[in-house]
Amino acid sequence: MNKKRTKKRFVGLDPAVTAVMTNGAVPNRAAMTSKQRRDRQRKRATYDMEPATKAAIEQIARKEGTSASQIAELFLAFAVRAYQKKDMELLRALEVRMPANTPRFQWELQLSGDWRSSLEQCISQAKTPKKWGV
């Protein structure tokens, strides 16, 4: 449907000109910074997570002076490595699950009690006011 409309708008133009007008200009890769090239290759992801987990990631990112997405990527890579190494604490956490209420997934994972309390402790430490001179 979109091709039909494009053909009618650019009747009589050179095909190369039509391609540039419909697809946009080709980016100048030589003028892109290394961060722009790296970001272009990255894929965005959206995850459902507990608000406490998100707040803890944001608090750690502020403390480390980086973005929350970079901290989340580092932590996810660490967890994947721990899973591959069959880390017992991580495997025990995977056992804390309930049947899911959706046909897409079999299980819904739950944060264990100590993991949840450590998240809450991390967040509460960030909210406590700093003492002068300490």
C-alpha positions as CSV (number, residue, x, y, z in Angstrom):
1,M,0.0,0.0,0.0
2,N,2.8,2.4,0.8
3,K,4.6,1.6,-2.5
4,K,1.6,2.6,-4.5
5,R,1.4,6.0,-2.8
6,T,5.2,6.5,-3.3
7,K,5.0,5.7,-7.0
8,K,2.2,8.2,-7.5
9,R,4.0,11.0,-5.6
10,F,7.3,10.7,-7.5
11,V,6.2,10.1,-11.1
12,G,8.8,11.0,-13.7
13,L,11.7,11.2,-11.2
14,D,15.0,9.2,-11.6
15,P,14.8,5.9,-9.6
16,A,17.9,6.9,-7.5
17,V,16.3,10.2,-6.6
18,T,13.1,8.4,-5.7
19,A,15.0,6.0,-3.5
20,V,16.7,8.8,-1.6
21,M,13.5,10.7,-1.1
22,T,11.6,7.6,0.2
23,N,14.3,6.0,2.3
24,G,16.1,9.1,3.5
25,A,19.7,10.0,3.1
26,V,22.4,7.5,3.8
27,P,24.2,8.4,7.1
28,N,27.8,9.5,6.9
29,R,29.5,6.7,8.8
30,A,32.8,8.5,8.7
31,A,31.3,11.4,10.6
32,M,29.7,9.3,13.3
33,T,31.5,9.0,16.6
34,S,32.5,5.6,18.0
35,K,29.6,5.9,20.6
36,Q,27.1,6.6,17.8
37,R,28.3,3.5,15.8
38,R,28.2,1.3,18.9
39,D,24.7,2.6,19.9
40,R,23.5,1.9,16.4
41,Q,24.5,-1.7,16.7
42,R,22.9,-2.1,20.2
43,K,19.3,-3.4,20.6
44,R,16.9,-1.9,23.0
45,A,15.0,-4.2,25.4
46,T,12.1,-3.7,27.7
47,Y,11.8,-5.8,30.9
48,D,9.1,-6.0,33.5
49,M,10.7,-5.7,36.9
50,E,9.9,-4.8,40.5
51,P,10.1,-1.1,41.3
52,A,12.6,-1.8,44.0
53,T,14.9,-3.5,41.5
54,K,14.7,-0.6,39.1
55,A,15.3,1.9,41.9
56,A,18.3,0.0,43.2
57,I,19.8,-0.1,39.6
58,E,19.3,3.6,39.2
59,Q,20.8,4.3,42.7
60,I,23.9,2.2,41.9
61,A,24.2,3.9,38.5
62,R,24.2,7.3,40.2
63,K,26.8,6.2,42.7
64,E,29.1,4.7,39.9
65,G,28.6,7.8,37.6
66,T,27.1,5.9,34.7
67,S,23.8,5.1,33.1
68,A,21.2,2.7,34.5
69,S,21.2,0.7,31.2
70,Q,25.0,0.1,31.5
71,I,24.7,-1.1,35.1
72,A,21.7,-3.3,34.1
73,E,23.7,-4.7,31.2
74,L,26.7,-5.4,33.4
75,F,24.5,-7.1,36.0
76,L,22.7,-9.2,33.4
77,A,26.0,-10.3,31.9
78,F,27.2,-11.3,35.3
79,A,24.0,-13.2,36.0
80,V,24.2,-15.1,32.7
81,R,27.8,-16.0,33.5
82,A,26.8,-17.2,37.0
83,Y,23.9,-19.3,35.4
84,Q,26.3,-20.9,33.0
85,K,28.7,-21.7,35.8
86,K,25.7,-23.2,37.7
87,D,26.0,-20.9,40.7
88,M,24.0,-22.5,43.5
89,E,22.5,-19.3,44.9
90,L,21.2,-18.3,41.4
91,L,19.9,-21.8,40.8
92,R,18.1,-21.8,44.1
93,A,16.5,-18.4,43.2
94,L,15.2,-20.0,40.0
95,E,13.4,-22.6,42.0
96,V,11.3,-19.9,43.8
97,R,8.5,-19.8,41.2
98,M,4.8,-20.2,40.7
99,P,2.7,-21.3,37.7
100,A,2.2,-18.4,35.3
101,N,-1.3,-17.0,34.5
102,T,-0.4,-16.7,30.8
103,P,-0.2,-19.3,28.1
104,R,3.1,-17.8,26.8
105,F,5.1,-18.8,29.9
106,Q,5.1,-21.8,32.2
107,W,6.5,-20.2,35.3
108,E,6.5,-16.8,37.1
109,L,9.7,-16.2,39.1
110,Q,9.6,-14.6,42.5
111,L,12.4,-12.7,44.2
112,S,13.6,-14.6,47.3
113,G,13.2,-12.9,50.7
114,D,16.9,-12.1,51.2
115,W,17.2,-10.7,47.7
116,R,14.2,-8.5,48.2
117,S,15.4,-7.3,51.6
118,S,18.9,-6.5,50.2
119,L,17.2,-4.4,47.5
120,E,15.1,-2.5,50.1
121,Q,18.3,-2.0,52.2
122,C,20.1,-0.6,49.1
123,I,17.2,1.9,48.4
124,S,16.9,2.9,52.1
125,Q,20.6,3.7,52.3
126,A,20.3,6.0,49.3
127,K,17.5,7.9,51.0
128,T,19.2,8.5,54.3
129,P,20.7,12.0,54.6
130,K,24.5,12.3,54.7
131,K,26.1,13.6,57.8
132,W,28.3,16.7,57.5
133,G,32.1,15.9,57.4
134,V,31.6,12.1,57.0
